Amino acid sequence: MVLAAWSMAALVVLAIVHGAGYLPAWPAGLAAWVAGVCLWPRLDRRQRRFALVLGALGVVALLVAWWQGLPVPWLRVLTQNTALLGMLAAVSFLQLVGLGAAAEPPPEGRRARWQTLFGVHLFGAVINMSAVFIMAERMAAGSRLSRTQAAMLSRGFLAAALWSPFFAAMAVALTYAPGARLGEVVAAGVPLALGVLWLAGRLPAGRADTAEAPFSGFPMRLGALWLPATLSVVVMLGHALLPGWSSLAIISAAALALAMLSAFFGSGLRAGTRRILDHAEHRLPAMSGELLLFLSAGVFATGLQALFAQGAAWMPFAHFGPLQAAVLLAVMMGLAALGIHTVVTIVMASAWLMPLSPDPLLLAMVFLQAWAIGLALNPMAGVHLSLQGRFGLAAVDLARANLRYALAAYLLAVLWLGIVGLWRSAW
């Protein structure tokens, strides 16, 4: 695993340097594929099958495009998701910072529900799934996590996909909605996220919600919010001071720098260095599932893009506006409920719609909404499978408990798409 760890560490650095404009993308892509080959044995059977099928479909599409005489971007197989993977690996270092939870008894009642919902939303937006694990362990306190607690954690966490620059969904949206600007996407996502969180806290997690004991939440301190606040400021300053850098490179560099500084100031130079190296050695290889998912998705995306580049695919409409976006979102959510990961549907939709030159903000919003709302219905979503594995909650039941919430959130998302469409003159 040493070679895999060093390859992933090299991926982080090379992806940032590429995003800054000093290197081509292929060195970072090569590092990613070396790590992927090394980490292949760590995948379980389901992950291997999924990656093989996705990659094989991409290779077939590339060969068909080549046989038809279409231009085939072979090098893109190596570099398609390089910046995305570099950002995910860089953001993982933020786990060194922690949540700073107070050592006080867990709060209970309605206020605790909202406190937990917004807490997992804000910290999940920065340190991703680690926030769910940390808060779930504390809330369960060695016992069983209730379905309502699990629903609040999954809903609040997934809603961060609507706006968080440090979320995998944002990296995917910026990659597959060419021309989308981070600032505009975040500005359009925050208001919807607030509305979705309000629905998440108001709508019960199935019929059993009202019969459960008073909600026991996670103790949050206002002072702990320094992490998301600081990162937001650093990213905004990076965009202002480094206009030549890509958005994903700025996010990666900001996350890595803040994590390292926190480790050094919190543990000292020697111990902090040890913590950073331990993370690189053990936590980066643990991202094998995400790494192989996005590598295979990159092959799949490259193949579809080569096939659809000439506009030969069947298209039910000639324009992509809010109405078409609403239909696409409904289809993507329906496929998510069937267990198909949103990464796959995003790749397919991006390649399929490319000949229409859709408004990049509108397209990015649909992708983020499909991730934030659709995955709440997906029993195969990582957050549901993780809660199932640790606390014995059935992933299918968790997804089913979010049905009413997801339908209400979809209607709110469609309304917001219409408003943004008016602003962008996309109707």
C-alpha positions as CSV (number, residue, x, y, z in Angstrom):
1,M,0.0,0.0,0.0
2,V,3.0,2.3,0.2
3,L,3.1,2.8,-3.5
4,A,-0.6,3.5,-3.5
5,A,-0.3,6.1,-0.7
6,W,2.6,7.9,-2.4
7,S,0.8,7.8,-5.7
8,M,-2.3,9.4,-4.2
9,A,-0.2,12.0,-2.4
10,A,1.5,12.8,-5.7
11,L,-2.0,13.0,-7.3
12,V,-2.9,15.8,-4.9
13,V,0.2,17.9,-5.5
14,L,0.2,17.3,-9.3
15,A,-3.5,18.1,-9.6
16,I,-3.0,21.4,-7.8
17,V,0.1,22.3,-9.9
18,H,-1.9,21.5,-13.0
19,G,-4.8,23.6,-11.9
20,A,-2.4,26.5,-11.3
21,G,-1.4,26.2,-15.0
22,Y,2.2,24.9,-14.5
23,L,1.8,21.3,-15.7
24,P,-0.3,19.3,-18.1
25,A,-3.0,17.0,-16.6
26,W,-1.5,13.7,-17.6
27,P,1.1,13.4,-14.8
28,A,-1.6,13.6,-12.2
29,G,-3.7,11.2,-14.2
30,L,-0.9,8.7,-14.4
31,A,-0.5,8.9,-10.6
32,A,-4.2,8.3,-10.1
33,W,-4.1,5.2,-12.4
34,V,-1.0,3.8,-10.6
35,A,-2.8,4.2,-7.3
36,G,-5.9,2.6,-8.8
37,V,-4.0,-0.5,-10.0
38,C,-2.4,-0.9,-6.6
39,L,-5.7,-0.5,-4.7
40,W,-7.8,-2.8,-7.0
41,P,-7.4,-5.8,-4.6
42,R,-8.9,-3.8,-1.8
43,L,-12.3,-3.4,-3.5
44,D,-15.1,-5.8,-2.6
45,R,-16.9,-7.8,-5.2
46,R,-19.7,-5.3,-5.8
47,Q,-17.3,-2.4,-6.3
48,R,-15.1,-4.4,-8.7
49,R,-18.1,-5.5,-10.8
50,F,-19.5,-1.9,-10.9
51,A,-16.1,-0.4,-11.9
52,L,-15.5,-3.2,-14.6
53,V,-18.9,-2.7,-16.1
54,L,-18.6,1.1,-16.2
55,G,-15.1,1.0,-17.6
56,A,-16.0,-1.7,-20.2
57,L,-18.9,0.3,-21.5
58,G,-16.6,3.3,-21.9
59,V,-14.1,1.3,-23.8
60,V,-16.8,-0.1,-26.1
61,A,-18.1,3.4,-26.8
62,L,-14.5,4.6,-27.6
63,L,-14.0,1.7,-30.0
64,V,-17.4,2.3,-31.7
65,A,-16.5,6.0,-32.1
66,W,-13.1,5.1,-33.5
67,W,-14.7,2.5,-35.9
68,Q,-17.1,5.2,-37.1
69,G,-14.2,7.6,-37.9
70,L,-15.0,10.0,-35.1
71,P,-12.2,11.8,-33.3
72,V,-11.3,9.9,-30.1
73,P,-9.6,11.7,-27.3
74,W,-7.6,8.8,-26.0
75,L,-5.5,10.9,-23.6
76,R,-8.7,12.0,-21.8
77,V,-9.1,8.5,-20.4
78,L,-6.1,9.3,-18.3
79,T,-7.1,12.8,-17.3
80,Q,-10.9,13.0,-17.3
81,N,-11.4,13.2,-13.5
82,T,-7.9,14.1,-12.4
83,A,-8.8,17.5,-10.8
84,L,-11.9,15.9,-9.1
85,L,-9.9,13.1,-7.6
86,G,-7.1,15.5,-6.5
87,M,-9.7,17.6,-4.7
88,L,-11.3,14.6,-2.9
89,A,-7.9,13.4,-1.7
90,A,-6.9,16.9,-0.6
91,V,-10.2,17.5,1.3
92,S,-9.7,14.2,3.1
93,F,-6.9,15.8,5.1
94,L,-9.5,18.0,6.8
95,Q,-10.3,15.0,9.0
96,L,-7.2,16.0,10.9
97,V,-9.0,19.1,12.2
98,G,-12.1,17.3,13.8
99,L,-15.4,18.8,14.9
100,G,-14.5,20.2,18.3
101,A,-17.6,18.7,19.9
102,A,-18.4,19.8,23.4
103,A,-18.0,17.3,26.3
104,E,-21.6,17.9,27.5
105,P,-24.7,15.7,27.5
106,P,-26.4,15.4,24.2
107,P,-29.3,17.8,23.7
108,E,-32.8,16.5,23.3
109,G,-36.1,17.6,21.7
110,R,-37.0,19.8,18.7
111,R,-34.0,22.2,19.2
112,A,-31.6,19.2,19.2
113,R,-33.0,18.1,15.9
114,W,-32.3,21.4,14.2
115,Q,-29.0,21.7,15.9
116,T,-27.9,18.3,14.6
117,L,-29.3,18.9,11.1
118,F,-27.4,22.1,10.6
119,G,-24.3,20.8,12.4
120,V,-23.9,17.7,10.1
121,H,-24.7,20.0,7.1
122,L,-22.0,22.5,7.9
123,F,-19.3,20.1,8.9
124,G,-20.3,17.5,6.3
125,A,-19.8,20.3,3.7
126,V,-16.2,20.5,4.8
127,I,-15.0,17.1,6.0
128,N,-17.6,15.1,4.1
129,M,-18.6,11.6,5.4
130,S,-16.4,11.8,8.4
131,A,-18.8,14.3,10.0
132,V,-21.6,11.7,9.7
133,F,-19.5,9.0,11.4
134,I,-18.3,11.2,14.2
135,M,-21.8,12.6,15.0
136,A,-23.5,9.2,14.6
137,E,-21.1,7.6,17.1
138,R,-21.7,10.3,19.6
139,M,-25.4,10.3,19.2
140,A,-25.7,6.5,19.5
141,A,-23.4,6.5,22.6
142,G,-22.7,2.8,22.1
143,S,-26.4,1.9,21.5
144,R,-28.6,1.8,18.5
145,L,-29.1,4.8,16.3
146,S,-32.8,5.6,15.7
147,R,-34.2,5.9,12.1
148,T,-35.1,9.6,12.8
149,Q,-31.5,10.3,13.9
150,A,-30.2,8.5,10.8
151,A,-32.6,10.4,8.6
152,M,-31.5,13.8,10.0
153,L,-27.8,12.9,9.5
154,S,-28.3,11.7,5.9
155,R,-30.6,14.5,4.8
156,G,-28.5,17.2,6.3
157,F,-25.2,15.8,5.0
158,L,-26.5,15.2,1.4
159,A,-28.1,18.7,1.3
160,A,-24.5,20.1,1.5
161,A,-24.1,18.9,-2.1
162,L,-26.2,21.9,-3.3
163,W,-23.5,24.4,-2.5
164,S,-20.3,23.1,-0.8
165,P,-17.1,23.6,-2.7
166,F,-15.5,20.8,-0.7
167,F,-18.2,18.2,-1.6
168,A,-17.6,15.5,-4.3
169,A,-20.8,16.6,-6.0
170,M,-19.4,20.1,-6.7
171,A,-16.3,18.7,-8.3
172,V,-18.4,16.4,-10.4
173,A,-20.8,19.3,-11.4
174,L,-18.0,21.6,-12.4
175,T,-16.3,18.8,-14.4
176,Y,-19.4,17.7,-16.3
177,A,-21.1,21.1,-16.7
178,P,-18.4,22.9,-18.7
179,G,-18.4,26.7,-18.2
180,A,-20.1,26.6,-14.8
181,R,-18.5,29.1,-12.3
182,L,-18.1,28.1,-8.7
183,G,-19.3,31.4,-7.3
184,E,-22.5,31.4,-9.3
185,V,-23.2,27.7,-8.5
186,V,-22.6,28.3,-4.8
187,A,-24.8,31.4,-4.8
188,A,-27.6,29.5,-6.5
189,G,-27.3,26.5,-4.2
190,V,-27.3,28.2,-0.8
191,P,-30.9,29.4,-0.8
192,L,-32.2,26.1,-2.0
193,A,-30.1,24.3,0.6
194,L,-31.8,26.4,3.4
195,G,-35.2,25.4,2.0
196,V,-34.3,21.8,1.7
197,L,-33.0,21.7,5.3
198,W,-36.3,23.2,6.5
199,L,-38.1,20.4,4.8
200,A,-35.7,17.8,6.2
201,G,-36.4,19.0,9.7
202,R,-40.1,19.3,9.3
203,L,-41.0,16.1,7.5
204,P,-41.0,12.9,9.5
205,A,-38.8,9.9,8.7
206,G,-41.8,7.6,8.1
207,R,-44.7,6.8,10.3
208,A,-42.5,5.6,13.2
209,D,-41.0,9.0,13.7
210,T,-43.8,10.3,15.9
211,A,-43.7,7.2,18.1
212,E,-40.0,7.4,18.9
213,A,-38.5,8.8,22.1
214,P,-37.5,12.5,22.1
215,F,-34.8,13.2,19.6
216,S,-31.3,13.0,21.1
217,G,-28.9,15.1,19.0
218,F,-25.2,16.2,18.8
219,P,-23.8,18.8,21.1
220,M,-22.5,21.7,19.0
221,R,-20.6,24.8,20.0
222,L,-20.7,28.0,18.1
223,G,-16.9,28.3,18.3
224,A,-16.5,25.1,16.3
225,L,-17.8,26.8,13.2
226,W,-14.5,28.4,12.6
227,L,-13.5,25.6,10.2
228,P,-16.2,26.1,7.5
229,A,-16.0,29.9,8.0
230,T,-12.3,30.0,7.5
231,L,-12.3,27.7,4.5
232,S,-15.0,29.8,2.8
233,V,-13.0,33.0,3.3
234,V,-9.8,31.3,2.1
235,V,-11.5,30.0,-1.1
236,M,-13.0,33.4,-1.9
237,L,-9.6,35.1,-1.4
238,G,-8.0,32.5,-3.6
239,H,-10.4,33.2,-6.4
240,A,-9.7,37.0,-6.1
241,L,-5.9,36.7,-5.8
242,L,-5.3,33.7,-8.1
243,P,-7.5,34.2,-11.2
244,G,-5.4,31.9,-13.3
245,W,-6.0,28.9,-11.0
246,S,-9.0,26.6,-11.5
247,S,-11.7,26.4,-8.9
248,L,-10.8,22.8,-7.9
249,A,-7.1,23.7,-7.5
250,I,-8.0,26.6,-5.2
251,I,-10.3,24.3,-3.1
252,S,-7.6,21.6,-3.0
253,A,-4.8,23.9,-2.0
254,A,-7.0,25.7,0.7
255,A,-8.1,22.4,2.3
256,L,-4.6,21.0,2.3
257,A,-3.0,24.1,3.7
258,L,-5.5,24.6,6.5
259,A,-5.4,20.9,7.5
260,M,-1.6,21.1,7.7
261,L,-1.5,24.3,9.7
262,S,-4.1,22.9,12.1
263,A,-2.0,19.8,12.6
264,F,1.1,21.8,13.2
265,F,-0.4,24.3,15.6
266,G,-2.4,21.7,17.4
267,S,0.2,19.0,17.8
268,G,3.6,20.7,17.2
269,L,5.8,20.4,14.2
270,R,7.1,16.8,14.8
271,A,3.8,15.3,15.9
272,G,1.8,17.3,13.3
273,T,4.1,15.9,10.6
274,R,3.6,12.4,11.9
275,R,-0.2,12.9,11.8
276,I,-0.1,14.1,8.2
277,L,2.1,11.3,7.1
278,D,-0.1,8.7,8.9
279,H,-3.1,10.2,7.1
280,A,-1.4,9.9,3.8
281,E,-0.3,6.3,4.5
282,H,-3.5,4.9,5.8
283,R,-6.5,7.2,5.0
284,L,-5.6,7.9,1.3
285,P,-5.5,4.2,0.3
286,A,-8.8,3.8,2.2
287,M,-10.3,5.9,-0.6
288,S,-10.0,3.0,-3.0
289,G,-13.7,2.8,-3.6
290,E,-14.0,6.5,-4.6
291,L,-10.8,6.4,-6.6
292,L,-11.9,3.4,-8.8
293,L,-15.4,4.7,-9.1
294,F,-14.2,8.0,-10.6
295,L,-11.5,6.4,-12.7
296,S,-14.0,4.1,-14.3
297,A,-16.6,6.9,-14.6
298,G,-13.9,8.9,-16.5
299,V,-13.5,6.1,-19.0
300,F,-17.3,5.9,-19.4
301,A,-17.6,9.6,-19.8
302,T,-14.8,9.8,-22.4
303,G,-16.5,7.1,-24.5
304,L,-19.9,8.8,-24.3
305,Q,-18.5,12.2,-25.2
306,A,-16.7,10.7,-28.2
307,L,-19.9,9.1,-29.4
308,F,-22.2,12.1,-28.8
309,A,-19.8,14.8,-29.9
310,Q,-21.3,14.9,-33.4
311,G,-24.8,15.3,-32.1
312,A,-26.0,12.0,-33.4
313,A,-27.9,10.9,-30.3
314,W,-31.7,11.1,-30.2
315,M,-32.9,14.2,-28.4
316,P,-36.5,14.7,-27.3
317,F,-36.1,18.5,-27.2
318,A,-34.1,21.2,-29.0
319,H,-33.5,23.4,-26.0
320,F,-32.5,22.9,-22.4
321,G,-34.4,25.2,-20.0
322,P,-36.1,24.9,-16.6
323,L,-38.9,22.6,-17.8
324,Q,-36.4,20.3,-19.4
325,A,-34.2,20.5,-16.3
326,A,-37.2,19.5,-14.2
327,V,-37.8,16.4,-16.3
328,L,-34.1,15.5,-16.3
329,L,-34.0,15.8,-12.5
330,A,-37.1,13.6,-12.1
331,V,-35.5,10.9,-14.3
332,M,-32.2,11.1,-12.4
333,M,-34.0,10.8,-9.1
334,G,-36.0,7.9,-10.3
335,L,-32.9,6.1,-11.4
336,A,-31.3,6.9,-8.0
337,A,-34.2,5.3,-6.3
338,L,-33.5,2.1,-8.3
339,G,-29.9,2.1,-6.9
340,I,-28.0,3.7,-9.8
341,H,-25.4,6.1,-8.5
342,T,-25.8,9.7,-9.5
343,V,-22.3,9.8,-10.8
344,V,-23.4,7.5,-13.6
345,T,-26.5,9.5,-14.5
346,I,-24.5,12.8,-14.4
347,V,-21.9,11.4,-16.9
348,M,-24.7,10.2,-19.2
349,A,-26.7,13.4,-19.0
350,S,-23.6,15.6,-19.6
351,A,-22.5,13.7,-22.7
352,W,-26.1,13.4,-24.0
353,L,-26.9,17.1,-23.7
354,M,-23.5,18.4,-24.9
355,P,-24.7,19.1,-28.5
356,L,-27.4,21.5,-27.1
357,S,-24.8,23.7,-25.3
358,P,-27.0,23.9,-22.2
359,D,-26.7,26.8,-19.8
360,P,-23.9,25.7,-17.5
361,L,-25.4,27.0,-14.3
362,L,-28.7,25.3,-14.9
363,L,-27.0,22.1,-15.8
364,A,-24.8,22.2,-12.8
365,M,-27.8,22.9,-10.5
366,V,-29.6,19.8,-11.8
367,F,-26.6,17.7,-11.2
368,L,-26.2,19.0,-7.6
369,Q,-29.9,18.6,-6.9
370,A,-29.9,15.0,-8.2
371,W,-27.0,14.3,-5.8
372,A,-28.5,16.1,-2.8
373,I,-32.1,14.8,-3.2
374,G,-31.8,11.8,-5.4
375,L,-29.2,10.0,-3.2
376,A,-31.6,10.3,-0.2
377,L,-33.8,7.8,-2.1
378,N,-30.9,5.6,-3.1
379,P,-30.4,2.5,-0.9
380,M,-26.9,2.0,-2.4
381,A,-25.8,5.5,-1.4
382,G,-22.6,5.5,0.6
383,V,-24.2,7.3,3.6
384,H,-27.0,4.7,3.9
385,L,-24.7,1.7,3.4
386,S,-22.3,3.1,6.1
387,L,-25.1,3.6,8.6
388,Q,-26.4,0.1,7.8
389,G,-22.9,-1.4,8.3
390,R,-22.2,0.3,11.6
391,F,-25.6,0.5,13.3
392,G,-27.6,-2.3,11.7
393,L,-30.2,0.0,10.1
394,A,-31.5,-1.4,6.8
395,A,-30.4,0.9,3.9
396,V,-33.6,0.2,2.0
397,D,-35.7,1.3,5.0
398,L,-33.5,4.5,5.3
399,A,-34.1,5.3,1.7
400,R,-37.8,4.6,1.9
401,A,-38.1,6.9,5.0
402,N,-36.9,9.8,2.8
403,L,-39.6,9.4,0.2
404,R,-42.0,12.1,1.4
405,Y,-39.0,14.5,2.1
406,A,-37.5,13.8,-1.4
407,L,-40.8,14.5,-3.2
408,A,-41.3,17.8,-1.4
409,A,-37.6,18.8,-2.0
410,Y,-38.0,18.0,-5.7
411,L,-41.0,20.4,-6.0
412,L,-38.9,23.1,-4.2
413,A,-36.0,22.4,-6.5
414,V,-38.2,22.7,-9.6
415,L,-39.5,26.0,-8.4
416,W,-36.0,27.2,-7.8
417,L,-34.9,26.1,-11.3
418,G,-37.7,28.2,-12.8
419,I,-36.6,31.3,-10.8
420,V,-32.9,30.8,-11.8
421,G,-34.1,30.2,-15.4
422,L,-35.8,33.5,-15.5
423,W,-32.7,35.2,-14.1
424,R,-30.5,33.5,-16.8
425,S,-33.1,34.0,-19.5
426,A,-33.0,30.3,-20.1
427,W,-36.7,29.8,-20.8
